[in-house]
């Protein structure tokens, strides 16, 4: 229930970034910063109940990995199923990323040889 949307989301994001990386040579350096920021707005090393400002909490709840981390915590640490509605939203976002990343990559791949 959680692993499949995680893989779909990751694959869609990878397709998008792979195609974009052909045209933007410095994408690796940009992604290092983006991934560091993304790591800290996802409650991985701290509980989501930590004393955070309301603005940060609102941004954190919009993060698709927030639902994924909460779901894994519910299953592995708390011993119950994750909440249904957030998981359905995660599936929708993951499928959207998967299909959009796929379309993006396969539309741009015809011009990869010209750019490289």
C-alpha positions in Angstrom: 0.0 0.0 0.0 2.9 2.4 0.6 5.8 0.8 -1.4 4.1 1.0 -4.8 3.3 4.7 -4.7 6.7 5.4 -3.4 8.2 3.6 -6.4 5.9 5.3 -8.9 6.6 8.7 -7.4 10.4 8.1 -7.5 10.4 6.7 -11.0 8.3 9.6 -12.3 10.6 12.1 -10.6 13.7 10.3 -12.0 12.3 10.4 -15.5 11.7 14.1 -15.2 15.1 14.9 -13.8 16.9 12.6 -16.2 15.4 14.4 -19.2 16.0 17.8 -17.6 19.6 16.9 -16.8 20.4 16.6 -20.4 19.6 20.3 -21.0 20.7 21.6 -17.6 24.3 20.6 -16.9 24.3 22.0 -13.4 21.3 20.1 -12.3 23.3 17.8 -10.0 24.5 20.8 -7.9 21.0 22.2 -7.8 19.5 18.9 -6.7 21.9 18.6 -3.9 20.5 21.8 -2.4 16.9 20.8 -3.2 17.3 17.3 -1.6 18.8 18.8 1.5 15.8 21.2 1.9 13.4 18.4 1.1 14.9 16.2 3.7 14.4 18.8 6.4 10.7 19.6 5.4 10.0 15.8 5.6 9.7 14.6 9.2 12.3 11.8 8.9 14.6 12.6 11.8 12.1 14.3 14.0 8.5 13.6 14.8 5.8 15.6 13.0 4.5 16.6 16.5 7.6 18.6 17.1 7.1 22.3 18.0 7.2 23.8 14.6 5.8 27.1 13.4 2.4 27.0 11.7 4.0 28.1 8.4 6.5 25.3 8.5 3.8 22.8 9.4 1.7 23.9 6.5 4.5 23.5 4.1 5.4 20.1 5.6 1.9 18.8 5.1 1.9 19.6 1.4 5.0 17.4 0.9 4.0 14.0 -0.6 6.7 12.3 1.4 5.2 13.5 4.6 2.3 11.1 4.0 4.7 8.3 3.1 6.8 8.8 6.3 3.7 9.0 8.4 2.4 5.8 6.8 5.6 3.9 7.4 5.7 5.1 11.0 2.1 3.9 11.5 2.9 0.5 10.2 6.3 -0.1 11.6 6.4 1.9 14.9 2.7 2.1 15.9 1.5 -1.2 14.6 -1.6 0.0 12.7 -2.6 0.8 9.2 -2.0 4.3 7.8 -4.9 6.7 7.4 -6.9 6.0 4.2 -7.5 9.4 2.7 -3.9 10.6 2.8 -2.8 7.3 1.2 -5.4 7.8 -1.6 -4.0 11.3 -2.2 -0.4 9.9 -2.2 -1.5 7.3 -4.8 -3.0 10.1 -7.0 0.1 12.2 -6.7 2.4 9.3 -7.4 0.4 8.2 -10.5 0.4 11.8 -11.7 4.2 12.1 -11.3 4.7 8.7 -12.9 2.7 9.5 -16.0 3.9 13.1 -16.4 7.5 12.0 -15.9 7.1 9.3 -18.5 5.5 11.6 -21.0 8.1 14.3 -20.4 11.1 11.9 -20.8 9.7 10.2 -24.0 8.9 13.5 -25.6 12.3 14.9 -25.0 14.4 11.8 -25.7 14.3 12.4 -29.5 16.5 15.4 -29.1 19.0 14.0 -26.5 21.5 13.0 -29.2 21.4 16.5 -30.6 22.1 18.1 -27.3 24.8 15.7 -26.1 
